[in-house]
Amino acid sequence: MEPCRYGILGAGRIAARFSACFEKGLVPGARLCAVASSDPQRAARFAAEHGIARSYGSHDALLADPEIEIVYIATINSMHYDCCARAIRAGKHVLCEKPLVLTAAEARSLAQLAAEHHVFLMEAMWTRFLPAVQTARRWLEEGRIGRLRCISASLCASRDPAEYPRLFDPALGGGAFYDLGVYAFSCAQFFAGGRKLTGMVPLCVPSGTGVDGSTFLTLSYEDGLTAQLKCSIQFAADNSLLLCGEQGMIRLAPWFNWAQRAELYRIPLPGPQGWQGAQPEEVFLHETSCGFEFEAEHAAACVRAGLTESDVMPLADSIACAELFDQLEPLLHREN
């Protein structure tokens, strides 16, 4: 079958990481054919650096390219809705970098628009597609740790405002939760496996620039499952994810959003130091220098199969995340 043909809107850090998967030959089911930026010279430089055949000096020019089947949206958060909507109206399938959008109204609007135009739309939550994360989900479904009782996830990285100015700018969709917390919530939903979210207790720490510098969130689900999530652009932390069950634990490490390793621990744990001093019963290891190849391949396969939605990252989960954004928004955007 002919590989699916990708184009990229945006030529920044994330676009470069996505392109690297194709340069390394990690996406056999697709080809990267074009890139677009509002700056023609930047687009041309990006294409030359990453071996991309065509570059465009506007997003609309790429969207008019008849060869492009699926568009990867790699623009800043505040531009996602407009870029997705324009791509869908142009008849392109869409893989949009997380977060899909910043409000529930925008998320529902895009889902409806994609349905009307019969195109594939998926939030690029690459973490869900990593082999280690898929293995952890399989272990959970197999009952290897018994009934899941608690999810604990941390994603914290100290960011320099001079190097990452968009993260500290509310007009650009900046802030810890939009940039990092979205991973923790999406993974909590993924491992919760369809359980209904029933409650939320948030604590947001302002950065002083109008966005949250750190957010701590406790979630409750319908059967007593809880999730404890923290994210920050103000400090670093141990960024693993723990799935705690009645008969054991699963740990995703070293950074759960780019998990290379899944560890299975079973109760009773040996030694006096608990799981931290114990050896895992089973370890799954899959190292990758990129990580975006799995979502890119999945999206291409969905397009080739004529699907308009992913079963791994369904639009309902993206809408649920946007609904959470709406609830948190008054806390996320404070000066102090």
Summary of the structure (lengths in Angstrom):
residues: 336
radius of gyration: 19.9
end to end distance: 55.3
largest distance: 63.7
contacts: 1194
relative contact order: 0.16
helix: 39%
strand: 26%
